Amino acid sequence: MSGLKNLPNLKTLEFRYSEMIFGNYINRMLFQGGFRKLEHLDIGWCSFNGIEFGAFKGLNLTLLLLNSNMLGSREFWPFGAESSVVKHLDLSHIGIVANQYSAYYIAKTFPHLDELNLSNNMLQRLLNFHKEGHNPYQPMNTTQLNLRENRVQELAGEHMKQVCRLMPNLKELNAYGNRITTLSDLCISFRKLDLSDNKLNVSEKSNLQEIQLLKNLEYLDLSGNHLRYLISNFTQNMVNLQELYLNDYELSCLDQQSFINNKKIQYISLNSNKLEVFSGTLLKNANSLRAFHISYNKIQEFNASFFEIMEDLTSKSLFEVELCGNHFDCSCGHTEFRHWLNRTKLIHEKLEVSCSSPTEMEGVPVLNYTENVFKCKVWEPLKWSLMGLGLILVTVFIAVPCYKYRWYVLHIRVVLHAVRERTLDIKHDDECKYDAMICCDKDSEEDMKFSKRMLQHLEGGDFQSVSSHDGG
């Protein structure tokens, strides 16, 4: 180390992974007696757990990296006023937890901080910048606060207000990968807000309404929160918005006025949602759009305006579009989609764009389709249509006369019924033609002869002779 002190113009020192140099503790004399022009000091991943007070005295550091050491168990940060010029402080991976006063000492020791990195610690809530019994601190110049991959559950309430008061110029907040469910009292100064991979409430509109108030936002990432909708005119007040990321958001539809006021927007990413329809008119005012991503949705087709607007935006600023992983319908009547893919320069991975129908071509890149795939097979549906039409006409031809001449039909039914009844009566009479009673005196020979003669006539069917005989 003494040899390095003899380099008067040395501005950057990196001792990353140098456990043998520092041991468990950074001695206050280690950096004294030299390094007058040192600006950047990286002593991350060195496994020390303490820093002696005044260790950085006399140094004009603007960047100090202390990440991935074991300083999280210490309540007091013994850096002293000598380090007040530091603008970039990295305290990631050092084990800070929420019940300590670390934030108070950070604010007191580094009032000129521009960037504070507290990512990958164990914070369960926002840092407490106030310590009971101590005088209030002066506002910091911090513009960037990184809370990435902690365990913070809410950005709300008094702690959020305290952050906004302490850092009135705070423009960027990275809260990716926490457990945030509630938002309120966000800093109106925010220009960049990353809330991706959190647990924002699916049904709680107030979270989105709170974000809606941030009219200075230029960057917004809400990916991975599994929210199913956007409130009406969500980005209407964000007239300066340039980048919007809503990936893995479970969106099934978009308001037709979603981006009408976002004329400065350059990047829109809607990957991995459940969108089935996307109208090109949503982007008609996005004249600064450079990249548009809508992969892995359920889109089946684009309307004609989509291709027209894409062509118009290409002539202005658009240079990248991602469409792969959708359920495009490439059956008959959709040749325009294939033609557009062939001529556009927006899609760099064209071979990844495939269709779900027709089923025999599922998964085949659209660029490999032949023209006949897009032709309508009209004869098969036409055959069934004609058969159905013929059946309808036959039914009509039968039904209309029956209805018009229903009285005649009813009369015929009555006549037929009468004829049937008469036929039954006649049949009954024929079967009963021998049904008669003959009375005679058995002792009279003349009567017996007469009876035998009458039976002979009856059996021969000679009823007339019988009648004549009776008359005689």
Helices and strands as residue ranges (DSSP letters): G 4-6, E 12-14, H 19-22, E 25-26, E 40-42, E 50-51, E 63-65, G 81-83, E 88-90, H 102-109, E 115-117, E 144-146, E 154-155, H 157-166, E 172-174, E 182-183, E 192-194, H 205-212, E 219-221, E 243-245, E 267-269, G 280-283, E 291-293, H 304-314, E 320-322, E 328-329, H 335-343, G 350-352, E 355-357, G 359-361, G 366-368, G 371-374, H 379-404, H 406-431, H 445-459, H 463-471
